Amino acid sequence: MLLSVDPKAGFVVGIKLRGDGVTTVICDLAAQIVVTQELHVPLVGDSAAAIHAIEIEVRRAIRTARLPRAKVLGVGVGLSGIIDTNRGTCNFSHLLQWSNVELAEPLRRHLGMPVWVENDVNTLAVAEKWAGDAHDAHDFVILTVGRGIGLGIVIDRSLYRGANGATGEFGHMIVDPGGPLCECGRFGCLEAMVGEDALRRRVGERQGREISRDDLIALVLTEDPPTLEVIESAGKKLGLAVANMITLLNPEMLIICGEGTDLGGPFLDPIVSAVREQTFANLGRQVEIKVQRWGDETWAVGAATLVLRESFSMPGADDKSLAIWHRPTT
């Protein structure tokens, strides 16, 4: 008998934590957004404020969606940093300036429902595997570009986290020991050379003024020559690092996403060219490359799919889990 998921049989909450706020979504079982909302609040260095904000936003989203609590399967939280997914703690996040922060346990107590915590780039990889372009892929990587440079790795259909949950800190490979100071405290990290803050600083030096993100994008769109020179140079540096990663991991698919994709061809084309032309044995020419322009809402959807994966891949699930299935009407 052909069965399919009844998407309205349950709902999941996804949270994307940033230094300046929280994006919250409620999704159905098909990962389609039912409710989305934003809260702007400073969270850098203040994990207690983050836990409080998440609790408030989850309750508010459930009220807005008019859902009975029993139909909400749980909450997924995505944030930048090294995450211990078993304990639900953030071991370290240089962007949030957190160290050894418990998230899952206090949220479970306050909300009375399951909570999972994961590195935000990994949540995107889960989303791609659950219901995205990589649904049928066995081995793929997802590269996020923007303020940070992150990497989600899926090997043989399984998310690869490494021994301590630190896999994917692609932006913190040192590519020039004499390079600029990175936010992590070391010198010459890839992120310090091609991340958005670095690009705005270098373009600002050429323009003789401070450059906002909107200014940077506007200068790219107007094809300002000094700006394009900076952006294309950064794309080449990042492209070489990505090509080396492709040579090392040999994935079948590369997904590029994040706010940095707003820089368009001047930034992205050199990355694609490097993958095609500078990998060992032409491995890069066999990789399927997809570029997705995602915002904070999609990061939150990634966190929500984390709940879907954990809820429906757990061994020993009771018979109530069968309630998500129904026979499609003809």
For each residue, the residues with C-beta under 8 A, 3 or more apart:
1: 327
2: 327 328
3: 325 326 327 328
4: 325 326 328
5: 9 29 30 324 325 326
6: 9 29 323 324 325 326
7: 28 29 30 32
8: 28 29
9: 5 6 29 71 323 324 326
10: 28 29 71 72 73 311 323 324
11: 26 27 28 29 34 65 67 71 72 73
12: 26 27 29 72 73 74 75 76 304 305 307 308 311
13: 24 25 26 27 58 61 62 72 74 75 76 304 307
14: 24 25 26 27 75 76 78 123 300 301 302 303 304 305 306 307
15: 22 23 24 54 57 58 75 76 77 78 300 303
16: 22 23 24 78 79 120 296 297 299 300 302 303
17: 22 43 50 54 77 78 79 80 96 120
18: 21 22 23 43 296
19: 42 43 44 95 96
20: 40 41 42 43 44
21: 18 38 39 40 41 43 53
22: 15 16 17 18 38 39 41 43 50 53 54 57
23: 15 16 18 36 37 38 296 297 299 300
24: 13 14 15 16 35 36 37 38 39 57 58 60 61 300
25: 13 14 33 34 35 36 37 61 297 300 301 304
26: 11 12 13 14 33 34 35 36 61 62 65 67 72 304
27: 11 12 13 14 30 31 32 33 34 301 304 305 308
28: 7 8 10 11 31 32 34
29: 5 6 7 8 9 10 11 12 308 324
30: 5 7 27 131
31: 27 28 127 130 131 301 304 305 308
32: 7 27 28
33: 25 26 27 36 297 301
34: 11 25 26 27 28 65
35: 24 25 26 61 64 65
36: 23 24 25 26 33 297 300
37: 23 24 25 57 60 61 64
38: 21 22 23 24 296
39: 21 22 24 53 56 57
40: 20 21
41: 20 21 22 49 53
42: 19 20 46 49
43: 17 18 19 20 21 22 46 47 49 50 53 96
44: 19 20 95 96 97
45: 96 97 98
46: 42 43 49 50
47: 43 50 51 90 96 98 101 103
48: 51 52
49: 41 42 43 46 52 53
50: 17 22 43 46 47 53 54 96 103
51: 47 48 54 55 103 106 107 110
52: 48 49 55 56
53: 21 22 39 41 43 49 50 56 57
54: 15 17 22 50 51 57 58 75 77 107
55: 51 52 58 59 107 110 111
56: 39 52 53 59 60
57: 15 22 24 37 39 53 54 60 61
58: 13 15 24 54 55 61 62 75 111
59: 55 56 62 63 111
60: 24 37 56 57 63 64
61: 13 24 25 26 35 37 57 58 64 65
62: 13 26 58 59 65 67 69 72
63: 59 60 66
64: 35 37 60 61
65: 11 26 34 35 61 62
66: 63
67: 11 26 62 71 72
68: 71 72
69: 62 72 112 113
70:
71: 9 10 11 67 68
72: 10 11 12 13 26 62 67 68 69 113
73: 10 11 12 113 114 307 308 311
74: 12 13 113 114 115 116 307 310 311
75: 12 13 14 15 54 58 107 111 113 114 115 116 307
76: 12 13 14 15 115 116 117 118 123 302 303 304 305 306 307 310
77: 15 17 54 103 104 107 115 116 117 118 303
78: 14 15 16 17 117 118 119 120 122 123 299 300 302 303 306
79: 16 17 83 90 93 96 117 119 120
80: 17 93 95 96 119 120 121 148 150
81: 90 91 92 93 94 95 96 98 119
82: 90 91 92 93 119 164 165 166 169
83: 79 89 90 91 117 118 119 122 165
84: 87 88 89 90 91 164 165
85: 88 116 117 118 161 165
86:
87: 84 102 104 105
88: 84 85 102 103 104 105 115 116 117
89: 83 84 100 101 102 103 104 117
90: 47 79 81 82 83 84 93 96 98 99 100 101 103 117
91: 81 82 83 84 99 100 164 165
92: 81 82 98 99 100
93: 79 80 81 82 90 96 97 98 99
94: 81 97 183 184 185
95: 19 44 80 81 147 148 183
96: 17 19 43 44 45 47 50 79 80 81 90 93
97: 44 45 93 94
98: 45 47 81 90 92 93 101
99: 90 91 92 93
100: 89 90 91 92
101: 47 89 90 98
102: 87 88 89 105 106
103: 47 50 51 77 88 89 90 106 107 115 117
104: 77 87 88 89 107 108 115 116 117
105: 87 88 102 108 109
106: 51 102 103 109 110
107: 51 54 55 75 77 103 104 110 111 115
108: 104 105 111 112 113 114 115
109: 105 106 112
110: 51 55 106 107
111: 55 58 59 75 107 108 115
112: 69 108 109
113: 69 72 73 74 75 108
114: 73 74 75 108 307 310 311
115: 74 75 76 77 88 103 104 107 108 111
116: 74 75 76 77 85 88 104 306 307 310
117: 76 77 78 79 83 85 88 89 90 103 104
118: 76 77 78 83 85 122 123 126 303 306
119: 78 79 80 81 82 83 122 123 150 152 161 165 168
120: 16 17 78 79 80 123 124 150 299 302 303
121: 80 124 125 142 144 150 151 152 168
122: 78 83 118 119 125 126 152 159 161 168
123: 14 76 78 118 119 120 126 127 299 302 303 305 306
124: 120 121 127 128 142 144 152 257 294 298 299 302
125: 121 122 128 129 134 140 142 152 153 154 159 302
126: 118 122 123 129 130 159 302 305 306 309
127: 31 123 124 130 131 132 298 301 302 305
128: 124 125 132 133 134 135 140 142 154 255
129: 125 126 132 134 135 137 154 157 159 309
130: 31 126 127 135 305 308 309
131: 30 31 127 135 305
132: 127 128 129 135 255
133: 128 137 253 255 290 292
134: 125 128 129 137 140 142 154 253 255
135: 128 129 130 131 132
136:
137: 129 133 134 140 154 252 253
138: 156 157 252
139: 154 155 156 249 250 251 252 253
140: 125 128 134 137 154 251 252 253 254 255
141: 151 152 153 154 245 246 249 251 253 254 255
142: 121 124 125 128 134 151 152 154 254 255 256 257
143: 149 150 151 170 242 254 255 256 257 258
144: 121 124 148 149 150 151 152 257 258 260
145: 149 194 238 256 257 258 259 260 261 267
146: 149 195 196 258 259 260
147: 95 195 196 197 259
148: 80 95 144 171 191 195
149: 143 144 145 146 170 171 190 191 194 195 238
150: 80 119 120 121 143 144 168 169 170 171 258
151: 121 141 142 143 144 167 168 169 170 245
152: 119 121 122 124 125 141 142 144 159 168
153: 125 141 159 160 167 168 249
154: 125 128 129 134 137 139 140 141 142 157 158 159 160
155: 139 158 160 249
156: 138 139
157: 129 138 154
158: 154 155
159: 122 125 126 129 152 153 154
160: 153 154 155 167
161: 85 119 122 165 167
162: 165 166 167
163: 166
164: 82 84 91
165: 82 83 84 85 91 119 161 162
166: 82 162 163 169
167: 151 153 160 161 162
168: 119 121 122 150 151 152 153
169: 82 150 151 166 172 173
170: 143 149 150 151 173 190 241 245
171: 148 149 150 189 190 191 195
172: 169 182 184 186 189 190 191
173: 169 170 189 190 241
174: 177 179 186 187 188 189 190
175: 179 188 189 190 193 237 241
176: 179 187 188 193
177: 174 187 188
178: 187 188
179: 174 175 176 187 188 189 192 193
180: 187 188 192 193 198
181: 185 186 187 192
182: 172 185 186 187 188 189 191 192
183: 94 95 191 192 197
184: 94 172 189 191
185: 94 181 182
186: 172 174 181 182 189
187: 174 176 177 178 179 180 181 182 192
188: 174 175 176 177 178 179 180 182 192 193
189: 171 172 173 174 175 179 182 184 186 192 193
190: 149 170 171 172 173 174 175 193 194 195 237 238 241
191: 148 149 171 172 182 183 184 194 195 198
192: 179 180 181 182 183 187 188 189 195 198
193: 175 176 179 180 188 189 190 198 234 237
194: 145 149 190 191 198 199 234 235 237 238
195: 146 147 148 149 171 190 191 192 198 199
196: 146 147 199 200 213 216 259 260
197: 147 183 200 201
198: 180 191 192 193 194 195 201 202 234
199: 194 195 196 202 203 216 230 231 234 263
200: 196 197 203 204 211 212 213 215 216
201: 197 198 204 205 211
202: 198 199 205 206 230
203: 199 200 206 207 211 216 219 226 227 230 231
204: 200 201 207 208 209 210 211
205: 201 202 208
206: 202 203 226 227 230
207: 203 204 211 219 226 227
208: 204 205
209: 204
210: 204
211: 200 201 203 204 207 215 216 219
212: 200 215 216
213: 196 200 216 217 259
214: 217 218
215: 200 211 212 218 219
216: 196 199 200 203 211 212 213 219 220 227 263
217: 213 214 220 221 262 263
218: 214 215 221 222
219: 203 207 211 215 216 222 224 227
220: 216 217 223 224 227 228 231 263 264 266 267
221: 217 218 264
222: 218 219
223: 220 228
224: 219 220 227 228
225: 228 229
226: 203 206 207 229 230
227: 203 206 207 216 219 220 224 230 231
228: 220 223 224 225 231 232 266
229: 225 226 232 233
230: 199 202 203 206 226 227 233 234
231: 199 203 220 227 228 234 235 263 266 267
232: 228 229 235 236 266 267 270
233: 229 230 236 237
234: 193 194 198 199 230 231 237 238 267
235: 194 231 232 238 239 266 267 268 269 270 271
236: 232 233 239 240 270 274
237: 175 190 193 194 233 234 240 241
238: 145 149 190 194 234 235 241 242 270 271
239: 235 236 242 243 270 271 272 273 274 275 278
240: 236 237 243 244 274 278
241: 170 173 175 190 237 238 244 245
242: 143 238 239 245 246 254 271 274 275
243: 239 240 246 247 274 275 277 278 279 284
244: 240 241 247 248
245: 141 151 170 241 242 248 249
246: 141 242 243 249 250 251 254 275 279 283 284 287
247: 243 244 250 279 280 283 284
248: 244 245
249: 139 141 153 155 245 246
250: 139 246 247 283
251: 139 140 141 246 254 287
252: 137 138 139 140 286 287 288
253: 133 134 137 139 140 141 287 288 289 290
254: 140 141 142 143 242 246 251 275 287 288 289 290
255: 128 132 133 134 140 141 142 143 289 290 291 292
256: 142 143 145 261 268 271 289 290 291 292
257: 124 142 143 144 145 261 291 292 293 294 298
258: 143 144 145 146 150 261 294
259: 145 146 147 196 213 262 295
260: 144 145 146 196 263 267
261: 145 256 257 258 264 267 268 291 292 293 294
262: 217 259 293
263: 199 216 217 220 231 260 266 267 268
264: 220 221 261 267 268
265: 268 269
266: 220 228 231 232 235 263 269 270
267: 145 220 231 232 234 235 260 261 263 264 270 271
268: 235 256 261 263 264 265 271 272 291
269: 235 265 266 272 273
270: 232 235 236 238 239 266 267 273 274
271: 235 238 239 242 256 267 268 274 275
272: 239 268 269 275 276 289
273: 239 269 270 276 277
274: 236 239 240 242 243 270 271 277 278 284
275: 239 242 243 246 254 271 272 278 279 284 287 289
276: 272 273 279 284 285
277: 243 273 274 284
278: 239 240 243 274 275 284
279: 243 246 247 275 276 282 283 284 285
280: 247 283
281:
282: 279 285 286
283: 246 247 250 279 280 286 287
284: 243 246 247 274 275 276 277 278 279 287
285: 276 279 282
286: 252 282 283
287: 246 251 252 253 254 275 283 284
288: 252 253 254
289: 253 254 255 256 272 275
290: 133 253 254 255 256
291: 255 256 257 261 268
292: 133 255 256 257 261
293: 257 261 262
294: 124 257 258 261 298 299
295: 259 298 299
296: 16 18 23 38 299 300
297: 16 23 25 33 36 300 301
298: 124 127 257 294 295 301 302
299: 16 23 78 120 123 124 294 295 296 302 303
300: 14 15 16 23 24 25 36 78 296 297 303 304
301: 14 25 27 31 33 127 297 298 304 305
302: 14 16 76 78 120 123 124 125 126 127 298 299 305 306
303: 14 15 16 76 77 78 118 120 123 299 300 306 307
304: 12 13 14 25 26 27 31 76 300 301 307 308
305: 12 14 27 31 76 123 126 127 130 131 301 302 308 309
306: 14 76 78 116 118 123 126 302 303 309 310
307: 12 13 14 73 74 75 76 114 116 303 304 310 311
308: 12 27 29 31 73 130 304 305 311 312
309: 126 129 130 305 306 312 313
310: 74 76 114 116 306 307 313 314
311: 10 12 73 74 114 307 308 314 321
312: 308 309 317 321 324
313: 309 310
314: 310 311 317
315:
316:
317: 312 314 320 321
318: 321
319: 322
320: 317 323
321: 311 312 317 318 324
322: 319 325
323: 6 9 10 320
324: 5 6 9 10 29 312 321
325: 3 4 5 6 322
326: 3 4 5 6 9
327: 1 2 3
328: 2 3 4
329:
330:
